[in-house]
Amino acid sequence: MTNDDLNMTVTVALLLFQERRLAYAITNAALQVQQIGGVAALFECADKSGVGVSIYDLVPELIGSEGEMAAIMAGKLPRFELSWLNRGADADHTTYLNLINLPHHDAEQRITGVVHLMEDSTSKGELGQRVVQQRNELRLLRDQLLHQNQSLASVNAELKRLDEMKSMFVSIAAHELRSPLASITGYVEMLLDGMFGVVSDKQTEILHIVESGVQRLLSISSNLLDATRLEAGRVELVLVPAHLSRLVRAVATEMMPQMEAREQQFTLDVAPDLPPVLCDRTRATQIIGNLLGNAVKYTGHHGRITVSLTLAAESGFVQMAVSDNGVGIPESDQGRIFNRFFRGENAHLTGETGAGLGLHITRGLVELHSGHIWLQSQLGQGSTFFVTFPIADEEPT
């Protein structure tokens, strides 16, 4: 190697020491410093004045590691490292150092001392401190989330208990209402039949009002029972093949007096060769009745009501669409229209009353049939409710 090559190597080594913030000290067998190089300040000496002193004076953290130093000198320990030594340069800044101790060999590969390599790892240390801090913060957040989850679980359990109590109360109340209402209905019919004497025209009119109110209360109590049974999962279906068109015609026949009184036009469109559906006939009739009844109530006089039966876009299902040109449903209400006890803000326009349970029950019954229910509506132009029923594998008996 020429002098120029040697000088270049030394220059590169010095640049590397400065760039990487490295220093080294070579000690003899007595661990007295023979040579210091690199960023000597890392050994707490600004120049080479540390030569001749004990390494324990420059690196007091090595005190207590005399056994490891002896093992290096004896060739039994190839490497000994001390990490994250910290030196407080000032109150606001801490320097972190890593010290690596290696055996020093002479030309004949005999161990004559120890090479002590010191690295400034402040940036890594600060990063490590931040990682530790963030880890501790994450652990704290995890503990807080765990506590909140436990609190939420407790609150949810209490809400569930209260909901079950409420459902039980509603169910009991609805059952208890039916007996006196049935008695009232019976006595009203007896009065209207003249079993207790002649009834005047005015009295007859009032008795019919009472009878209508009782029937409305019976309908509400039935809806309350259905809602609580659906929510509790206590509604069981008896699924049989059925022609949906026949069920629609039967319901429409029952409602025809109401439609005729309002001079409403009713149309039933059935696609040719429509397959039968698999349904509980009683509950399917209830679904049709709720949707057709709403169409009658919220369409008004001289309105048009259409029920269309076709194959659904979803394979294996028949679709029923109940359309009207009534008051329609505001877009702001459409997302909540199937909620329990919810009535649209324009429901009062026709003067019709209700408890807001019909569509809630209808959705529950449709989903029990593995079907879907949705709507399209525009305020002032009417609504269309869509329902799907699964196709039956065989013809009705």
Steps between C-alpha positions, in 0.01 A plus 500: 500500500645838402507805725225658291280192548574500870420867535175452310404207722569707810297788359203276422525342846498841668198608293323178590573553870364856483195409290396203711605662829744222592797489735742229603743436782760225513609380843777266607476194720462725804217683324700822482429710195774484236324674216185707443353597163188615323260728687701486820244713685278194525752369757462826693836629384531773241835377363745215551572600861325182609804294402648324799189510719282204587205427272287500814573871539376573149210257508388462865208285378754218452552482875341172605589336169853402599418133450394561141820698433708214638307250285578708189869510592496122549337443162185354659266786404513629143279802561347696785254785445347769719198672344325829561759664723369848560698815558319815598660776302248749641161502665315486168714254308624147567762321292458125458808282434562137408832345607638187331805328653707268278835322548806680353752277322863566416673398177524144624127487586563503873250690716687796644214717612146617425357720225216718634271633224266782604202596278274802542152347480307804621266505201425129548462552874255786457308290248502212745373729775215615275419142410492405869287804579258423217487136606415607855237740366354221286490271802322773695251548216452124481426487872259792465326332205480175694343685792257678267411173328428344837286800593317482165445127544350567841279780362394282204410217736290740707335643186425148380345417836290819490399428139389150598302645792341755267410232246351287776299796630372586150406138438316468831326836451390406147365165623316660790344761269346242271261350758320823600501617136333176395237553772439856381463377142249236609283744695509757217380233255222400741391864532504543123290182463239650734537234768460766773232706334457726204805711413452841341681608185731730700579222745569263209743753353683533833513120548658463155765758602567298817520178298747659257717621789499156660600337171785748469619417853480127422708558188761693701517230767546234229781705345666544839490124556641432154779756547610356835484143367708592195763676709516207741525250213181324604319513164505165322395458138318209341644515148291351219480562123242766409396708200577857603237637259222314685613643834505852351151458352365377835642803684383740229149352521489570874617859444278567202231679707765747624632557147149543362414750773802705388427433132847357458605300194668166578704299249672165538768416241632143506785388275417192291614162630592648838619217728352445847680635804599332825333687784295489814160583355373680810814713535525561124138619507597731789790642293273563203231646723739745669640628171167514318334656805764777510450562129125540555545728802758733350370527144176689554195524276514415129851357544661208319640191672686230310644169614751344257629144531812408301819299525752685716841610376645272769496142378255270680258772614165650397455875540185681608477877444218699666474844335281800563481864391436632850677749727843332473775487761762776549855389422603596852252243642571211263799371697286469817166395353544137618597600855274411788243770592616729217251691285597734218457871555235520224295202626251743657407644158235234442368510857586133553617381841748227586761385750786473251532122537360367172810542283728394786308175534485458122878523469546243777257257336659546155848431642366189676404379151864563390371781279579870469290815522581847369322804363509775242306816572474863399318757707157578354529237225452174686700202620592148392588229750686196370499160672660171394389145586701183428374281217348166606636174360151352454145603421252581779270214603 
